[in-house]
Amino acid sequence: MWSGMLTGFYLPRWQQFFQCLDDDLVGKKPFEKTAFDKQIMAWEDQWTRQTDDYPTAVQGDSVAVARELWTKYEKQLAVREIRAAK
């Protein structure tokens, strides 16, 4: 379902956004939301018309990744649950 969406759509979309913010921060070009919205909508429209091939078979072990993430963040999640319960 997500095949290609992260690397082919969301990543380049966020890269464009952060590049505009970076250009503003270094004084290269002020960030103009209306201009960015127009630019990104044109890019999104072009993206919908592309014919890139994306993998259709599962890659990796999502259960193993979920377990690894749970192990890594279990303590932080437990603290949030305790705070939310109060």
C-alpha positions in Angstrom: 0.0 0.0 0.0 2.8 2.5 0.9 5.1 1.3 -1.8 6.8 4.3 -3.2 4.8 6.9 -1.3 7.5 7.5 1.3 10.5 7.7 -0.9 8.8 8.8 -4.1 6.3 11.4 -2.7 6.6 12.4 0.9 10.4 12.6 1.1 10.8 14.9 -1.9 7.8 16.9 -0.8 9.2 17.6 2.6 12.7 18.2 1.1 11.2 21.0 -1.0 9.5 22.5 2.0 12.6 22.4 4.2 14.7 23.8 1.3 12.4 26.8 1.2 12.6 27.3 4.9 16.4 26.9 4.8 16.6 29.5 2.0 14.7 31.9 4.2 16.8 31.2 7.3 20.1 32.0 5.5 18.6 35.1 3.9 18.6 33.7 0.4 14.9 34.1 -0.3 12.0 34.9 2.0 9.5 32.0 2.5 6.2 32.8 0.8 3.5 30.4 1.7 1.3 31.2 -1.2 4.1 30.8 -3.7 5.2 27.5 -2.0 1.6 26.2 -2.1 1.4 26.9 -5.8 4.8 25.3 -6.5 4.0 22.2 -4.4 0.6 21.8 -6.0 2.2 21.9 -9.5 4.8 19.3 -8.3 2.1 17.1 -6.8 0.1 17.3 -10.1 3.2 16.2 -12.0 3.8 13.4 -9.6 0.3 12.0 -10.2 1.1 11.7 -13.9 4.4 9.8 -13.6 4.6 6.2 -14.4 7.4 5.1 -12.1 7.4 1.4 -11.1 7.3 0.7 -7.4 7.8 -2.7 -5.7 4.6 -4.7 -5.1 6.1 -7.4 -2.9 6.6 -7.1 0.8 10.2 -6.1 1.8 11.6 -6.8 5.2 9.9 -8.0 8.3 7.5 -5.4 9.7 6.8 -7.4 12.8 10.5 -7.5 13.7 10.7 -3.7 13.1 7.7 -3.1 15.3 9.2 -5.2 18.1 12.5 -3.3 17.8 10.8 0.0 18.0 8.7 -1.1 20.9 11.8 -2.3 22.8 13.6 1.0 22.0 10.7 3.3 23.1 8.8 1.2 25.6 9.9 3.3 28.6 9.0 6.6 27.0 5.6 5.3 26.0 4.9 3.9 29.5 5.6 7.3 31.0 3.2 9.0 28.6 0.5 6.5 29.5 1.0 7.1 33.2 0.8 10.9 32.7 -2.3 10.6 30.5 -4.0 8.5 33.1 -3.6 11.2 35.8 
